[in-house]
Amino acid sequence: MLTEEEFKAIYLNYKIKEIVPFLKKLTPKDKIEVAAILKKHINKEWGHNNISVLAALACSRTKEEYAKLSPGYYSLPIDLIEDLFESFIPEWIGESYPFLKEIEYLKVMEWEQSGYLTLADELNASLLSSSLLSADQLQSYPVILDSYIWLLFEYECSITARYHDVNWKDTLKTLVQENKIDRFRVLKSSLKAINFNFSKENNTWFLELFNYLEPTDREIVELQEELFLIFHSTQHSLFSVVLKMITPIAIHKDFKTGEFLQAVMPLVTLSSKTIINPLLQIFEKIAGNNEKYREEICLLLMPVFLNKDKAVQNKAAKIVLKYGDPASEKLQEEMKLYEGSLLADIHTLLDKFLVEQKENKEEQNYEAVVWHTSAPVLPVQTISDFIFFAPQVFNTGEMYHFDLFLDALMRFDNEFEEDHFHQLEPAFKAAFKLKDTSGFRHLLATFLINYGLFRQKKKSPILLEARLAFPDLENWVGKKTPLIFKAYHQLLLDIFEALKQNKKIPLLSVPDHSPCWISVHNLVDKLKIYQQKGEMPVPFDLEIALLRIEKEELKQGEGYAKEHLNTEYFHLLKPVFEQNYFSEHYRNGFLDGNFSWNLSYRKIYKWNKTEEIPQFLVDIESRKELPENASFPDYVFSSYDGVYDDDMIRILYTVPYFSCSVFAQKYNKNLSNAVYQYDIKESMALLDAWMKLNLPFQPVHYVFLSAGLFNKDKTFSGMAFEVLINRAVSNDFDMEELGKLIGKKISFEWAPVKRLTDGLSGFINLSTNHNIAFEKLLISILAAIEKPVFNLKKLLELYDELKTRNQSETDKTIIDLLEEWGKENNLKKLSIKLKTNERKTL
């Protein structure tokens, strides 16, 4: 206790002169006591000062304990620390970064020379790098330049740091120029440091240092193996710099050509022109200088032909033409593997290297794949099946599981016994977990909880708890509930009422085959039951069923309905059999997707700046109020504010033929500009759900698809191109409509052209029919571009490639535009070629 009182008296009265004598006389047990006092009071009622810092230094048993007790920012009393070191030095002091980082590096060197500590190499590198000492200061201790400075190249540290005009690049260069450190060792250490692969920033810095020292050709030759190792790095941005260094020495007598060719083999597959162009330049120099490597180089550069950039393929082809042997069987065999990737003009240039093929590989390689094969949807057969099935409905699953659930509930309702409700406990628990959610899942959970409370005689604890967490079903709708959910809510209210009245009638809107379709025959069979019982269907249940009827064999279905239904019940099917029924009752835009659209600029407020970005909006009216007698489609053609996740797909699968408002509003909300796009996964899921319907595209679907083709998210754009490939050769897919939309977006600079051309070029030569379809697409795109835009050349090159493969003439529309575009310097040659339908020959 005396130790605690004495230390507190020193600290609280700031008796600075007494602290070191006090610390020197402490026993190990006393130090533990002082450390405990610091832990208890520091950063609570006490703050740090020189006394607490010295006490923490003297009484901490490990560097970790000191790190917890030290302030980490306090200016240390060096003279008092040195006074303490005369009688006691912590064993861990040479390993403690929190302590040593607060000490000037030259003082640390002084302490090391005095024997107070021994620095670990990695810690030494960190301290030295962050010190940013000048070249003169570094000479204060010979050991720094003889040994420690080289640690900067061996451990990841702050060598990239700079302070005002002081930085390690200048310092090292000065030391080299003054012959204070070995120049060649610095060069070699810089390259070795890159191969330690510390971080991207450090790797770039070391390569910049190497360049900054301006290595001579002789030095580069001597260090070529270290340079070759960099090609194994995952940081591709280093490669172009290294290739530029190697270019001047590629034909030097001491250049290790074989090792170089092995090292750069993976680079040939990369798409970056900043890497490929200098690589091809080196290949050409080597091939021109040494006949021994010509065939190896020609074989090595074959993967370059996977690159769809015409200039790149052309450079590679010229090397093959100049240095390749057309009679080489190896080269012929290798060329076969890449023949399908050759652009048309390049194919012509390399004709003598290509062996004629009897069969058309293009047609053999492509097989059309059905996006979705519709499968039967079977109802839940027994109560036992229902008990097992019910909990799964509230987790992930198919959309029609909800319909099957409601259908089974209506069929088995009269057969449920009290024991069945105990067995449904997992379903009640699964529903209860959705108490803090929203949307359709929450609505269905509310329905089940209310149903359980209504039917179960002795309420289970989970239902009693759920009663407090969920509203009564009647009160589920709130002020901000989207109109579409009000329609679903009304449907469930009517179903609940039918259950209360013990009506054992089938649910009409249950799909009988995936993803959401109902056949006319099945619907007629169900209506026949209603007719026999003298019951009328739940209004929205009937309307949804009619909206889900697949429009196939309707004539036969109409005959079947007339045969089995009386006039009153047959009349219920009027919307299915009258061709113009919906067009007479609803506005065409909602039915055929032919909304107007407009291009404008959207202001984005970012920090203190205002940014204007192009946007493409579909002009769709969102209704927020409806009359009491509104039909289900009226609710569908309303606002979707507050509709998220898979509920958009639910709406789509409720009205598969009238999905235009779904896509228009989803597009406007999340994809209307190419810079800020949201909910990409939801957009992908919606596009996938649409494709499963296998319906003809309407204008608004092309708008949605165009956003996907331009999307910066590679997964979404990849899926959009899959959709394009899948539908491109369909008779009901309008390439001109899609091309017009894309052209307008490009003309308005809505998104970078390169995103489209990079994606599309990968599918050239997929099949002859695809090539023809893509040519139509390019014609429509180009015809809609009103002025030269950035990367228009890429579009024209792509069109030229397709036109050449299809052996067609330049479209008249394009020729007219080329007159104006040809005035641009970068388009002159290509414009002339397209106007004259020139073919490249040998």
FENBELLIN-V826313 format. One record per residue. N is the residue number from 1. OMEGA is omega in degrees with one decimal (999 if undefined). D_LAST is the distance of its C-alpha to the last C-alpha in Angstrom with 1 decimal. Layout:
n	omega	d_last
N	OMEGA	D_LAST
N	OMEGA	D_LAST
//
This chain:
n	omega	d_last
1	179.8	100.7
2	178.7	101.7
3	-179.1	98.1
4	-178.6	96.8
5	-179.1	99.5
6	-179.2	99.0
7	179.7	95.2
8	179.6	95.6
9	179.2	98.1
10	-176.0	95.7
11	-172.6	92.8
12	179.0	94.6
13	179.6	96.5
14	177.5	93.5
15	-171.4	95.4
16	-178.5	92.4
17	-176.5	94.5
18	-171.5	95.8
19	-178.1	92.6
20	175.7	91.5
21	178.8	95.0
22	-177.3	95.2
23	-177.5	91.8
24	-175.1	92.7
25	-176.1	95.9
26	172.2	94.3
27	176.0	94.4
28	179.2	91.4
29	178.9	93.4
30	-179.1	94.0
31	175.9	90.3
32	180.0	89.5
33	179.3	92.1
34	177.8	90.6
35	178.8	87.1
36	177.9	88.6
37	179.5	90.2
38	-179.9	86.9
39	-176.4	85.1
40	-170.7	87.8
41	-176.3	88.1
42	-179.6	84.9
43	172.7	82.7
44	177.5	85.6
45	178.0	88.7
46	171.6	87.8
47	-179.4	84.9
48	167.7	83.4
49	-177.2	85.0
50	-177.8	85.3
51	-178.6	88.0
52	179.4	85.9
53	178.8	82.9
54	179.2	84.9
55	178.6	86.7
56	-179.6	83.4
57	-175.4	82.1
58	-170.2	85.3
59	178.1	86.0
60	-177.9	82.6
61	-179.7	82.3
62	177.7	78.5
63	178.8	75.6
64	178.9	75.0
65	178.2	78.5
66	-179.7	78.2
67	179.5	74.9
68	-176.1	76.9
69	-175.3	79.8
70	179.9	78.1
71	178.9	77.2
72	-178.4	73.7
73	-170.8	73.9
74	177.1	77.3
75	-172.3	77.8
76	178.1	79.4
77	-171.4	82.6
78	-176.7	81.4
79	179.5	84.8
80	177.3	86.5
81	179.8	83.7
82	175.8	84.2
83	179.0	87.9
84	-177.0	87.4
85	-179.8	85.1
86	-179.3	87.9
87	-178.3	89.7
88	176.4	87.1
89	177.8	83.3
90	-179.0	81.6
91	-173.5	79.7
92	-167.9	76.7
93	-178.8	76.3
94	-179.5	73.4
95	-173.4	71.4
96	177.0	72.2
97	-179.9	69.4
98	178.9	71.5
99	-172.1	74.1
100	-179.1	72.0
101	178.6	69.5
102	-178.9	72.4
103	176.3	73.3
104	-172.8	71.6
105	-179.2	69.5
106	175.4	71.4
107	176.7	74.6
108	177.5	73.1
109	179.6	72.3
110	179.7	75.9
111	178.7	77.3
112	178.7	75.1
113	179.9	76.4
114	177.6	79.9
115	179.5	79.3
116	-175.8	79.7
117	172.6	76.4
118	-175.0	73.3
119	170.1	70.0
120	-173.9	67.6
121	-176.7	64.1
122	178.3	62.3
123	178.5	65.1
124	179.0	65.1
125	179.9	61.3
126	-178.6	62.0
127	-178.9	64.9
128	-176.9	63.3
129	-178.1	60.1
130	-179.4	62.0
131	-178.9	64.4
132	178.4	61.8
133	177.4	63.9
134	179.3	63.0
135	179.6	62.0
136	-178.5	65.6
137	-178.4	67.2
138	-179.7	65.2
139	-178.6	66.8
140	179.8	70.3
141	-177.4	70.2
142	-177.0	68.3
143	-179.5	67.6
144	-178.1	65.3
145	-179.4	62.8
146	-171.5	63.5
147	-167.4	63.0
148	-176.4	62.9
149	-179.4	60.0
150	175.9	57.7
151	178.9	58.8
152	-178.2	56.7
153	-173.4	53.6
154	-178.0	55.0
155	178.2	56.4
156	-174.7	55.2
157	-176.1	57.2
158	-176.9	57.2
159	179.3	55.2
160	-176.8	53.0
161	174.7	56.2
162	177.8	56.9
163	-173.7	60.0
164	-177.2	59.8
165	-177.5	58.2
166	176.7	58.9
167	-173.5	56.2
168	178.5	55.3
169	-179.2	52.1
170	-178.0	54.0
171	-179.5	57.0
172	179.2	55.0
173	178.0	53.0
174	179.8	56.4
175	177.7	57.8
176	-177.8	54.9
177	179.8	55.1
178	179.2	58.9
179	177.8	58.4
180	174.0	60.5
181	-174.5	58.0
182	-176.9	55.4
183	-175.8	52.0
184	178.6	49.9
185	177.1	52.0
186	179.6	51.2
187	-177.8	47.5
188	179.8	47.6
189	178.4	50.1
190	-179.5	47.8
191	177.9	44.9
192	179.9	47.4
193	177.9	48.9
194	-177.8	45.5
195	169.0	45.4
196	175.1	48.8
197	-179.3	47.1
198	179.8	50.1
199	179.9	48.7
200	-178.6	45.6
201	179.9	47.6
202	179.3	48.8
203	179.8	45.4
204	-178.4	43.8
205	-178.1	46.8
206	177.9	46.7
207	176.4	43.0
208	177.7	43.9
209	178.7	46.8
210	178.3	44.6
211	-176.5	42.3
212	179.4	45.5
213	175.9	46.7
214	-178.4	43.5
215	178.1	42.9
216	177.0	41.6
217	-179.9	38.7
218	-179.6	41.3
219	179.4	43.0
220	177.3	39.7
221	-178.8	39.0
222	-177.3	42.5
223	-174.1	42.2
224	-178.7	38.7
225	176.0	40.1
226	177.1	42.0
227	179.9	38.9
228	-178.8	37.0
229	-178.9	39.8
230	179.8	39.2
231	176.7	35.9
232	-179.4	38.4
233	174.6	40.0
234	-178.6	39.9
235	-174.2	39.6
236	-177.6	35.9
237	179.5	36.6
238	-167.8	37.4
239	-176.0	34.0
240	179.2	32.1
241	-179.0	35.0
242	179.8	35.1
243	178.2	31.3
244	177.2	31.7
245	-175.3	34.6
246	-175.6	32.7
247	-177.7	29.6
248	-175.6	31.5
249	-173.3	32.9
250	179.7	29.9
251	176.0	29.7
252	-175.2	33.5
253	-178.9	35.1
254	180.0	37.3
255	-177.8	34.7
256	-172.5	35.0
257	-178.5	31.3
258	179.3	32.1
259	178.6	34.6
260	-178.1	32.3
261	176.0	29.5
262	-176.3	32.2
263	-174.7	33.6
264	-178.1	30.5
265	179.5	29.4
266	-176.0	30.9
267	-174.5	29.3
268	-177.8	25.8
269	-177.6	27.0
270	-175.7	28.4
271	-175.9	26.9
272	179.7	28.2
273	179.1	25.7
274	175.1	28.4
275	-174.7	28.3
276	-176.1	24.6
277	177.2	23.3
278	177.7	25.7
279	178.1	25.2
280	178.5	21.4
281	178.8	22.3
282	178.2	24.8
283	-177.7	22.5
284	178.8	20.1
285	-178.2	23.1
286	-178.8	24.5
287	179.8	21.4
288	-175.4	21.0
289	-173.2	24.7
290	-177.1	25.5
291	-176.5	23.6
292	-173.2	26.2
293	-172.4	25.0
294	-178.1	21.2
295	179.2	21.3
296	179.1	24.0
297	179.2	22.1
298	177.4	19.0
299	-177.0	21.5
300	-175.2	23.5
301	-179.9	21.0
302	179.6	20.1
303	176.4	22.7
304	-177.7	20.9
305	170.7	18.7
306	178.1	22.1
307	-174.8	22.1
308	176.3	21.1
309	-173.9	20.4
310	-178.7	16.9
311	179.8	17.1
312	178.6	18.4
313	-178.7	15.8
314	179.1	13.0
315	179.5	15.0
316	-179.4	15.6
317	-179.7	12.0
318	177.9	11.3
319	178.9	14.4
320	-179.5	13.5
321	-174.2	10.2
322	-170.7	12.4
323	-179.5	15.6
324	178.7	15.3
325	-178.5	15.9
326	-178.9	14.1
327	-178.2	17.5
328	179.4	19.6
329	177.9	21.6
330	-178.3	22.7
331	178.1	19.2
332	-179.3	18.4
333	179.8	21.8
334	-179.6	21.4
335	178.7	18.1
336	-176.8	19.8
337	-174.8	22.4
338	-176.2	20.0
339	-178.5	17.6
340	-179.2	19.9
341	-178.2	19.6
342	173.5	15.9
343	-170.6	15.2
344	-179.3	13.2
345	-180.0	10.1
346	177.0	10.4
347	178.5	10.9
348	-179.8	7.6
349	-174.9	6.0
350	-173.1	8.8
351	-174.7	8.9
352	176.5	9.9
353	-174.2	12.6
354	178.0	14.1
355	-178.5	16.9
356	177.4	17.5
357	-178.2	20.6
358	-176.2	23.1
359	179.6	24.8
360	-176.4	23.7
361	-177.5	24.3
362	-176.6	24.2
363	-178.4	27.4
364	-171.6	29.0
365	-175.9	28.9
366	174.7	30.7
367	179.2	34.4
368	-179.4	36.4
369	177.3	39.4
370	-177.0	42.6
371	-178.3	43.7
372	175.8	47.3
373	-177.7	49.3
374	-179.2	52.7
375	179.4	55.6
376	174.1	59.3
377	-175.4	61.6
378	179.4	64.9
379	174.6	68.1
380	-168.5	70.3
381	-173.2	72.7
382	177.3	75.7
383	178.7	77.6
384	177.0	76.7
385	-179.2	73.0
386	-179.4	73.5
387	177.8	75.3
388	-173.7	72.4
389	-170.3	69.8
390	-178.5	71.5
391	-176.4	70.8
392	-177.3	67.1
393	-174.9	66.7
394	173.5	67.3
395	178.7	64.6
396	179.3	60.9
397	179.1	60.2
398	179.9	58.9
399	-175.5	59.9
400	176.3	61.9
401	177.4	64.2
402	179.7	66.2
403	177.9	66.7
404	179.0	67.7
405	-179.1	70.1
406	179.5	71.9
407	-179.9	71.9
408	179.2	73.5
409	179.8	76.0
410	-178.2	77.2
411	-174.4	77.6
412	-172.7	79.4
413	-176.7	81.4
414	-175.5	84.7
415	-179.2	84.3
416	172.5	84.0
417	-175.2	86.9
418	-179.2	87.9
419	178.9	86.5
420	-179.9	83.0
421	174.3	83.0
422	179.0	83.7
423	178.2	80.7
424	-179.9	78.6
425	177.9	79.3
426	178.6	75.7
427	177.8	74.4
428	178.5	76.9
429	179.1	75.8
430	177.7	72.1
431	-177.7	73.0
432	179.8	75.1
433	-178.2	72.2
434	-173.9	70.6
435	-177.8	73.5
436	179.4	71.6
437	177.7	68.5
438	176.0	67.8
439	-171.2	66.0
440	-179.8	66.3
441	178.3	67.0
442	178.0	69.9
443	-179.0	71.1
444	176.4	71.1
445	176.9	72.8
446	178.9	75.4
447	-177.1	75.8
448	179.3	76.4
449	179.3	78.8
450	178.2	80.8
451	178.6	80.8
452	178.3	82.1
453	-179.2	84.8
454	-171.0	85.8
455	-173.9	85.9
456	-176.2	87.0
457	177.5	90.7
458	-171.9	91.1
459	178.1	88.3
460	-179.7	86.3
461	-177.6	86.0
462	178.0	82.2
463	178.2	82.9
464	176.8	85.8
465	-178.9	83.5
466	-180.0	80.7
467	-179.3	83.2
468	-175.1	83.4
469	-177.5	79.6
470	176.5	78.6
471	167.4	79.9
472	-177.3	81.6
473	-178.6	78.9
474	-173.4	80.4
475	-175.7	79.9
476	-177.2	76.3
477	176.1	74.8
478	-177.5	74.9
479	-175.8	74.4
480	-180.0	70.7
481	177.5	69.9
482	-177.2	66.7
483	-177.4	67.6
484	177.7	65.5
485	175.0	67.7
486	177.8	70.7
487	177.5	69.6
488	178.9	69.0
489	178.7	72.4
490	177.0	74.1
491	-178.4	72.6
492	174.7	74.1
493	-179.5	77.4
494	176.9	77.7
495	179.0	76.8
496	178.4	79.4
497	178.0	81.9
498	176.9	81.2
499	178.2	81.8
500	-178.1	85.1
501	178.0	86.2
502	177.9	85.3
503	-179.9	83.0
504	-177.7	81.2
505	-178.6	78.2
506	174.1	74.5
507	-173.5	72.0
508	-169.2	69.8
509	-179.9	66.8
510	178.1	65.9
511	175.0	62.3
512	168.2	62.3
513	-170.6	58.6
514	-3.6	56.2
515	-176.4	55.3
516	-168.4	58.0
517	174.6	58.2
518	177.6	61.5
519	-179.4	61.7
520	-176.0	63.9
521	179.7	65.9
522	179.1	66.8
523	178.0	67.9
524	179.8	70.0
525	179.0	71.7
526	178.1	72.6
527	178.1	73.9
528	177.2	76.0
529	177.2	77.8
530	-178.9	78.5
531	-179.5	79.8
532	-178.7	82.1
533	-177.2	83.5
534	-179.4	83.8
535	172.7	81.7
536	-176.7	79.2
537	168.2	76.0
538	-171.2	75.5
539	-176.1	73.7
540	175.2	70.7
541	178.1	70.4
542	-177.0	70.0
543	178.3	67.6
544	178.6	65.3
545	179.5	65.4
546	-179.3	64.5
547	-179.3	61.6
548	-179.9	60.3
549	177.7	60.4
550	-173.0	57.1
551	176.1	56.3
552	179.2	55.8
553	-178.8	58.1
554	179.5	60.3
555	178.1	61.8
556	179.3	63.1
557	179.1	64.3
558	177.2	66.2
559	179.9	68.0
560	-179.6	68.9
561	178.9	70.2
562	-178.2	72.4
563	-171.7	73.7
564	-177.0	74.9
565	174.8	75.6
566	-174.0	78.3
567	-176.3	77.6
568	-177.0	78.3
569	175.1	75.9
570	-179.6	73.2
571	179.0	73.3
572	-178.5	72.1
573	-177.9	68.7
574	-179.6	68.3
575	-178.5	65.3
576	-171.3	63.4
577	176.5	64.0
578	-171.2	64.0
579	-175.3	60.4
580	-173.5	61.2
581	-174.2	63.8
582	-180.0	61.9
583	178.0	60.3
584	-175.5	63.8
585	-175.5	65.2
586	-178.4	62.5
587	-171.5	60.0
588	-177.7	56.6
589	-179.5	54.6
590	-177.5	56.3
591	-175.4	55.5
592	176.7	51.9
593	-176.8	50.6
594	176.9	49.8
595	170.2	51.2
596	179.1	50.3
597	-178.8	48.7
598	177.0	48.5
599	-178.8	46.6
600	177.4	48.7
601	-179.8	49.2
602	178.8	51.4
603	177.4	53.5
604	179.2	53.6
605	-175.7	56.4
606	-173.7	55.3
607	-179.3	57.9
608	-176.0	58.8
609	174.2	55.6
610	-177.7	54.7
611	177.0	51.1
612	-179.5	49.6
613	179.9	46.9
614	174.1	45.3
615	-179.1	46.7
616	-175.2	46.1
617	172.2	49.3
618	-176.9	50.3
619	-178.8	53.3
620	179.7	55.8
621	178.1	59.6
622	179.1	61.4
623	-177.9	65.0
624	175.9	67.5
625	-179.7	70.5
626	175.7	71.1
627	-176.5	74.2
628	-176.9	76.3
629	-177.6	75.2
630	177.7	71.4
631	179.8	69.3
632	176.6	67.0
633	176.9	63.8
634	178.3	65.6
635	179.5	65.8
636	-177.7	62.1
637	-177.1	61.0
638	-178.0	62.7
639	176.8	62.1
640	175.9	60.7
641	-179.4	62.0
642	177.2	63.2
643	-174.6	61.2
644	172.3	59.2
645	-173.6	57.6
646	176.5	57.5
647	175.1	59.8
648	177.9	56.9
649	177.3	55.6
650	178.6	59.2
651	178.2	59.2
652	-177.0	55.8
653	172.8	57.2
654	-178.6	60.3
655	-171.3	58.6
656	-178.3	55.2
657	-175.5	54.5
658	-175.2	55.6
659	-171.0	53.9
660	-179.0	52.6
661	177.9	55.2
662	-177.1	54.6
663	-179.3	50.9
664	-176.5	51.6
665	176.4	54.2
666	178.8	52.5
667	-178.3	49.4
668	-175.0	51.4
669	-169.4	53.4
670	-170.4	50.7
671	-171.1	47.2
672	172.7	47.5
673	-173.1	45.8
674	-176.1	43.0
675	-179.6	44.9
676	-179.7	48.1
677	-171.6	47.9
678	173.7	50.6
679	-178.3	51.5
680	-179.8	48.0
681	178.6	49.4
682	179.5	51.5
683	177.8	48.5
684	-179.5	46.5
685	179.9	49.6
686	178.5	50.0
687	178.1	46.4
688	179.2	46.7
689	178.7	50.1
690	-179.0	48.6
691	178.8	45.8
692	179.1	48.5
693	179.5	50.0
694	178.6	47.0
695	176.7	47.7
696	176.3	45.5
697	172.4	44.4
698	-173.9	46.2
699	-177.2	45.2
700	176.1	47.0
701	176.2	45.3
702	177.1	41.9
703	-179.4	43.3
704	-179.6	44.3
705	-179.4	41.0
706	177.8	39.1
707	178.3	41.3
708	-179.0	40.4
709	-179.5	36.6
710	-169.1	37.1
711	-179.6	39.7
712	173.9	39.6
713	-172.5	41.3
714	179.5	38.6
715	179.9	40.9
716	-179.3	41.6
717	177.1	38.0
718	178.7	36.9
719	179.3	39.5
720	177.1	38.6
721	174.0	35.0
722	177.9	36.5
723	-179.6	38.5
724	179.7	35.5
725	-177.3	33.6
726	-174.0	36.8
727	-171.4	37.4
728	-175.6	34.0
729	176.5	33.9
730	-179.1	37.7
731	-176.1	38.8
732	178.5	41.3
733	-173.3	39.0
734	179.3	38.2
735	-178.5	34.8
736	178.1	35.4
737	178.7	38.7
738	-178.9	37.3
739	179.6	34.4
740	179.3	36.8
741	-179.8	39.0
742	179.3	36.2
743	178.5	34.9
744	179.2	38.4
745	178.7	38.8
746	-179.1	35.6
747	-179.9	36.6
748	-178.3	39.9
749	-179.5	38.3
750	-179.3	40.3
751	179.9	38.1
752	179.3	34.9
753	-173.6	31.7
754	179.5	30.2
755	-179.5	32.7
756	-175.8	31.4
757	177.8	27.6
758	-179.3	28.1
759	-174.8	30.0
760	-176.9	28.0
761	179.6	24.6
762	-176.6	26.2
763	175.3	26.7
764	178.9	23.3
765	174.4	22.5
766	172.4	26.1
767	178.8	26.3
768	-179.3	24.9
769	177.7	28.2
770	178.5	28.0
771	179.2	24.5
772	-179.8	26.1
773	-179.4	29.2
774	176.1	27.4
775	176.5	25.5
776	179.5	28.9
777	-178.8	30.3
778	178.3	27.7
779	-179.5	28.3
780	178.8	32.0
781	-177.3	31.7
782	-179.6	29.7
783	-177.9	32.1
784	-180.0	35.0
785	-171.7	33.9
786	-177.2	35.8
787	177.0	34.4
788	179.7	31.6
789	-180.0	32.5
790	-179.1	31.5
791	173.0	28.3
792	-180.0	27.5
793	-180.0	23.9
794	177.2	23.9
795	-179.4	25.2
796	176.9	22.6
797	178.4	19.7
798	177.7	21.4
799	179.4	21.8
800	179.1	18.2
801	-178.8	17.4
802	-179.9	20.1
803	179.7	19.3
804	-179.8	15.7
805	-179.4	17.3
806	-179.1	20.0
807	179.7	17.9
808	178.5	20.4
809	176.9	20.7
810	-178.3	21.9
811	-176.9	25.7
812	179.1	27.8
813	-178.5	29.8
814	179.4	26.9
815	178.8	25.8
816	-179.4	29.3
817	-177.7	29.4
818	177.9	26.1
819	-179.1	27.9
820	-177.0	30.2
821	-178.5	28.0
822	178.5	25.5
823	177.9	28.3
824	-174.9	27.9
825	-175.4	25.9
826	-177.7	24.0
827	-173.2	23.1
828	-176.4	22.0
829	-178.2	18.2
830	178.3	18.3
831	179.3	20.9
832	-179.3	18.9
833	-178.6	15.9
834	-178.8	18.5
835	-176.8	20.5
836	-178.6	17.8
837	-178.3	16.3
838	173.9	12.8
839	179.8	10.0
840	-179.9	7.0
841	179.2	3.8
842	999	0.0
//
